[in-house]
Amino acid sequence: MIANIARAGLLIAALAVAGCSESSINDFSPKNKGLPEKILTEMKAKGMTRASPIMARVFKEEGKVEIWKQKTNGRYDIIAAYDICKWSGKLGPKFVEGDRQAPEGFYSVRPSQMNPNSSYHLSFNIGYPNTYDRANGRTGSNLMVHGACSSSGCYSMTDAQIEEIYAFGRDAFQGGQTEFQIQAFPFRMTAANMARYRNDPNYQFWAMLKEGYDHFEITKVPPKVDVCEKRYVFNRIPEGTAAFNATGACPAFTQPEGLQSAYQAYQTKYEAAFASASKSSAEAPKPTFAGIKEAAIVSEWTKKRARGERVPIEPPSLNHDGTVTVTERMGRIDSPEGRRMAALEAEQAAKKKAAEEKAAAVAAAKAAKAAAQLPVVTTAAVPTPSPTAAETQAAEAAPAEQVAAGSALKKRLLGLFGS
């Protein structure tokens, strides 16, 4: 049955691919880079060819990028896993340009999206916004998987990692694959993890992604992805001449019977595990994005930062209770615009200081001038009068009189004591 599902999945996937030219394949290729011998040996052991198709899965919470490759039986198996060096934002989808969220959803990469001349060593555009994003009014551009270990909304790898991922893509394109699928998830969509986030505002979005996740877990074949009624649908074949309209009603469809029965059995086990996990004390959930309101706040911060204004070093964060967390430390992005603004600010500060010093000097000069113009007040000396002749004669006679009086007193005392 699984083999039939795999073949049906391959047929479905074939309906979605688009053509590409040999020149576009060769143009992006880093021709001097190849896969390590260890990976080539493992590929052979798993029944893969070097040029067989690939698929990628991204798990934010775990910080992993997985590369899956098709085996000779049509099913896919994992061949490599890499630790994401950096990704920005929180768990949750991207909403608007500048919200610094790394996208979540189902995306496709074609040769034209590969950039070997990237300023981030090597990069490829994941295809955001896709049909689902556009149907829901989500905006943004240049969302990449790239090297250089630096991110503002992308999934950033080390240079060595992106070289290997590039080599996987190059070999698959040269083998005839016209696009490969990237499935970007907040976490592995197990019953335990879904139970952890069952009260999160993003839960309904994640539950929608989980159907595609489950289809791959069952079939090990990338699901056919379409959008109708502004939501993802998976492995549906419209009846007759009907077609999918991203914003219109979903058309009547069929699915392979084997896939339907396998999915129902999978869901039965999942629901029992989810109920059990909901009752147990699980690991606490990580911070998640609070939707379009937080997107607007962060986007405004990004605009100010791009203009070179001084902003908090980290983007503001909207908490689920409605409060906003802002870091105290301020800074300015080191960019041409930021440096221009910093130079302008320094020039204005220098002018202000010069004006203050000039004003202080003028005030000091005025004070000195005012002090110099005050009248000088002088006090005349009072002459000491000269003594008269009588006063001088009396002063000179006073000592003699004092001596005579002393002698008389001495004589009287000697007479009294008979000596």
C-alpha positions in Angstrom: 0.0 0.0 0.0 2.8 2.4 0.9 4.4 1.8 -2.5 1.1 2.7 -4.2 0.9 5.9 -2.0 4.4 6.8 -3.0 3.7 6.4 -6.7 0.5 8.4 -6.3 2.5 11.1 -4.5 5.1 11.2 -7.3 2.3 11.6 -9.8 0.7 14.4 -7.9 4.1 16.1 -7.4 4.7 15.9 -11.2 1.6 18.1 -11.8 3.1 21.0 -9.9 6.6 21.3 -11.4 7.7 23.9 -13.9 10.4 23.8 -16.6 13.9 25.2 -16.5 16.7 25.5 -19.0 20.2 23.9 -18.8 21.8 27.3 -18.8 19.9 28.3 -15.6 21.1 25.1 -13.9 24.7 25.8 -14.8 24.6 29.5 -14.0 24.0 29.1 -10.3 26.3 26.1 -9.7 29.3 26.6 -7.5 31.2 24.3 -9.8 34.3 23.8 -7.6 32.2 22.5 -4.6 31.1 18.9 -4.2 29.6 16.7 -1.5 31.9 15.0 1.0 32.8 11.4 0.3 31.1 10.4 3.5 27.7 11.6 2.3 28.2 10.0 -1.2 28.9 6.7 0.5 25.8 7.0 2.7 23.7 7.9 -0.4 24.8 4.8 -2.1 24.0 2.6 0.9 20.5 4.1 1.1 19.7 3.5 -2.5 20.0 7.1 -3.7 21.7 8.4 -6.8 23.8 11.6 -6.7 21.3 13.3 -9.1 18.1 12.1 -7.5 15.5 14.8 -6.3 15.8 16.4 -2.9 13.5 18.1 -0.3 14.3 20.3 2.7 12.6 20.6 6.1 13.2 23.4 8.6 12.4 23.2 12.3 12.7 26.5 14.1 12.5 25.5 17.8 15.1 22.7 17.2 17.2 24.9 15.0 17.6 22.3 12.2 17.6 22.1 8.5 17.2 18.6 7.1 17.9 17.5 3.5 15.9 14.5 2.3 16.7 12.6 -1.0 14.7 10.3 -3.1 15.6 6.6 -3.2 15.2 4.2 -6.0 11.8 3.1 -4.6 10.4 6.6 -5.0 10.3 7.4 -1.3 12.5 9.9 0.4 15.0 9.4 3.3 17.0 11.9 5.3 20.6 12.2 4.1 21.9 15.3 6.0 20.9 17.5 8.9 22.5 20.9 9.8 22.2 23.2 12.8 20.8 26.6 11.8 23.4 29.1 12.7 20.9 32.0 13.2 17.3 32.7 12.5 15.4 35.8 13.5 12.1 36.4 15.2 10.0 33.9 17.2 8.0 30.8 16.5 5.1 31.8 14.2 4.6 32.8 10.6 5.8 35.9 8.8 3.2 38.6 8.3 4.6 41.8 6.8 7.8 43.3 5.4 10.1 44.3 8.2 8.6 42.1 11.0 11.9 40.1 11.0 10.0 36.8 11.1 11.5 33.8 9.3 8.6 32.2 7.2 6.7 29.1 8.0 4.9 27.1 5.4 5.4 25.2 2.2 7.7 26.8 -0.4 9.4 25.8 -3.7 12.9 26.6 -4.9 13.8 26.7 -8.6 17.3 27.3 -10.3 16.4 30.9 -10.9 16.2 31.4 -7.1 19.8 30.3 -6.5 22.3 33.1 -6.0 26.0 32.1 -6.2 27.1 35.8 -6.0 25.4 36.6 -2.7 27.0 38.9 -0.2 26.2 36.2 2.3 28.5 33.7 0.5 25.8 31.6 -1.2 22.0 31.9 -0.9 18.7 30.9 -2.4 15.4 32.5 -2.1 12.8 30.2 -0.5 9.9 31.8 -2.5 8.1 33.9 0.1 5.5 35.2 -0.4 3.9 32.1 -1.9 0.3 31.6 -3.1 -1.0 31.2 0.5 0.9 34.3 1.8 -0.4 36.5 -1.0 -4.0 35.3 -0.6 -3.7 36.3 3.1 -2.2 39.7 2.4 1.2 38.9 3.7 4.2 40.8 2.4 7.9 40.6 2.4 10.8 39.9 0.0 14.2 38.3 -0.3 13.7 35.7 2.4 16.7 33.4 2.0 18.6 30.4 3.2 22.2 31.7 3.1 25.7 31.6 4.6 27.6 34.1 6.7 25.7 33.3 9.9 23.7 36.5 10.0 19.9 36.8 9.9 17.1 39.5 9.8 14.3 37.2 8.7 16.2 34.4 7.0 17.6 31.0 7.9 21.3 31.6 8.1 23.9 28.8 7.9 27.6 28.7 8.1 29.5 29.0 4.8 30.5 25.3 4.9 26.9 24.2 5.5 25.4 26.3 2.6 28.1 24.9 0.3 26.8 21.4 0.9 23.2 22.4 0.6 24.0 24.1 -2.6 25.7 21.0 -3.9 22.6 18.9 -3.1 20.5 21.4 -5.1 22.9 21.6 -8.0 23.1 17.8 -8.4 19.3 17.4 -8.2 18.7 20.1 -10.8 21.2 18.6 -13.1 19.5 15.3 -12.6 16.2 16.7 -13.9 14.4 18.0 -10.8 12.9 21.4 -11.7 12.1 22.6 -8.2 12.5 21.3 -4.7 10.2 21.8 -1.8 11.0 23.5 1.5 8.7 22.7 4.5 9.3 25.2 7.3 7.8 24.4 10.6 7.9 26.0 14.1 8.7 22.6 15.6 8.3 18.9 14.9 4.5 18.5 14.8 4.2 15.6 17.2 1.3 15.2 19.6 3.5 16.3 22.5 4.6 19.5 20.8 1.1 20.3 19.5 -0.3 19.8 23.1 2.4 22.3 24.4 1.1 25.0 22.1 -2.6 24.2 22.1 -3.4 27.6 23.7 -1.2 29.6 21.4 -2.7 32.2 19.0 -0.9 30.5 16.1 -2.3 27.1 16.8 -4.9 27.0 14.0 -2.2 28.0 11.5 0.1 25.2 12.8 -2.7 22.7 12.7 -3.2 23.5 9.0 0.5 22.9 8.4 0.4 19.7 10.3 -1.8 18.0 7.6 1.0 18.4 5.1 3.5 17.3 7.7 1.5 14.2 8.4 1.1 13.3 4.7 4.9 13.4 4.4 5.4 11.3 7.5 3.0 8.7 6.1 4.2 8.6 2.5 7.8 9.9 2.7 6.9 11.8 -0.5 6.7 15.6 -0.7 3.0 16.4 -0.8 1.3 18.3 -3.6 0.5 21.7 -2.2 -2.4 23.9 -3.3 -4.3 26.8 -1.8 -8.1 27.4 -1.8 -10.3 29.4 0.6 -7.1 31.1 1.8 -5.7 27.9 3.3 -3.3 25.1 2.4 -4.7 21.8 1.1 -2.6 18.7 0.4 -2.6 15.9 -2.2 -6.0 16.9 -3.6 -6.8 16.3 -7.3 -9.6 18.5 -8.5 -12.4 16.8 -10.4 -12.9 17.4 -14.1 -11.7 20.7 -15.3 -11.9 22.4 -11.9 -8.9 24.3 -10.6 -7.8 25.7 -7.3 -8.4 29.4 -6.6 -6.4 30.7 -3.7 -9.2 33.0 -2.4 -12.2 31.1 -3.9 -14.1 28.0 -2.7 -12.3 24.7 -2.8 -13.3 22.5 -5.8 -14.5 18.9 -5.5 -11.5 16.7 -5.4 -10.3 13.1 -5.0 -7.4 11.6 -3.1 -5.8 8.2 -3.4 -7.7 5.7 -1.2 -4.6 4.3 0.3 -3.5 7.8 1.5 -7.0 8.5 3.0 -7.1 5.2 5.0 -3.4 5.6 6.2 -4.1 9.2 7.2 -7.2 8.2 9.2 -5.2 5.5 11.1 -2.4 8.0 11.7 -4.9 10.6 13.1 -6.5 8.0 15.5 -3.1 7.3 17.1 -2.3 11.0 17.1 -5.5 12.1 18.9 -4.9 9.5 21.7 -1.4 10.7 22.1 -2.5 14.4 22.1 -5.1 13.8 24.8 -2.5 12.1 26.9 0.1 14.8 26.4 -2.4 17.5 27.3 -2.8 16.0 30.7 0.9 15.7 31.5 3.3 18.4 32.6 5.3 19.0 29.5 8.2 21.4 28.7 7.1 25.0 28.7 6.4 26.5 25.3 8.9 29.0 23.8 7.9 32.7 23.0 5.8 33.0 20.0 4.8 35.8 17.6 1.6 37.7 18.6 0.3 38.1 15.1 -0.3 41.1 12.9 -0.2 43.6 15.9 3.3 42.6 16.8 4.3 42.5 13.1 3.2 46.2 12.8 5.3 47.2 15.9 8.4 45.4 14.8 8.0 46.6 11.2 7.9 50.2 12.4 11.1 49.6 14.4 12.7 48.1 11.3 11.8 51.2 9.2 13.4 53.5 11.8 16.5 51.3 11.9 16.7 51.4 8.1 16.6 55.2 8.2 19.6 55.2 10.5 17.7 56.4 13.6 18.7 55.4 17.1 16.5 52.6 18.2 16.6 49.9 20.9 19.2 47.3 20.0 16.6 44.5 20.0 13.2 44.8 18.3 10.2 45.5 20.5 8.2 42.5 21.5 4.4 42.4 22.0 3.4 40.1 24.8 0.2 38.0 24.6 -1.2 40.1 27.5 -0.9 43.2 25.3 2.1 44.8 26.9 5.2 45.7 24.9 8.7 44.8 26.0 11.5 47.2 24.8 15.2 46.9 25.7 16.8 49.9 27.3 20.1 49.9 25.4 19.9 52.0 22.3 22.0 51.9 19.1 22.2 52.6 15.4 22.6 50.1 12.6 26.1 50.1 11.0 25.0 50.9 7.5 25.7 53.7 5.0 22.5 55.4 6.1 23.2 54.8 9.8 26.8 56.2 9.4 25.4 59.2 7.5 22.9 59.8 10.3 25.6 59.4 13.0 27.9 61.9 11.2 25.0 64.4 10.9 24.2 63.9 14.6 27.8 64.5 15.5 28.0 67.6 13.3 24.9 69.0 15.0 26.3 68.2 18.4 29.5 70.0 17.6 27.6 73.1 16.3 25.5 73.2 19.5 28.6 73.0 21.7 30.4 75.7 19.7 27.3 77.9 20.0 27.1 77.3 23.7 30.8 78.2 24.1 30.4 81.3 22.0 27.4 82.4 24.1 29.4 81.8 27.3 32.3 83.9 26.0 30.0 86.8 25.0 28.4 86.7 28.4 31.8 86.8 30.1 32.9 89.7 28.0 29.8 91.7 28.8 30.3 91.1 32.5 33.9 92.2 32.3 32.9 95.4 30.4 30.2 96.2 32.9 32.6 95.8 35.8 35.1 98.1 34.2 32.5 100.9 33.9 31.6 101.1 37.6 32.7 104.4 39.5 35.7 104.2 41.8 34.9 105.4 45.4 38.0 106.6 47.6 38.1 107.5 51.4 40.3 110.6 52.5 42.7 110.1 55.4 41.7 112.0 58.7 44.8 114.0 59.9 45.9 113.4 63.5 46.0 116.8 65.4 49.4 117.8 66.8 49.6 118.2 70.7 49.7 121.7 72.1 52.7 123.0 74.1 50.8 122.7 77.4 49.9 119.0 76.6 53.5 118.2 75.8 54.8 119.9 79.0 52.2 118.0 81.1 53.2 114.7 79.5 56.8 115.3 80.2 56.2 116.3 83.9 54.0 113.3 84.7 56.9 110.8 85.2 58.7 113.1 87.7 55.6 113.6 89.7 55.0 109.9 89.8 58.6 109.3 91.1 58.2 111.9 93.9 54.9 110.5 95.0 56.6 107.0 95.3 59.4 108.3 97.4 57.1 110.0 99.9 55.0 106.8 100.3 58.2 104.7 101.0 59.3 107.1 103.8 55.9 106.9 105.5 56.0 103.1 105.5 59.5 103.0 107.0 58.3 105.3 109.8 55.4 103.2 110.7 57.5 100.0 111.1 60.4 101.7 112.9 63.1 101.1 110.4 
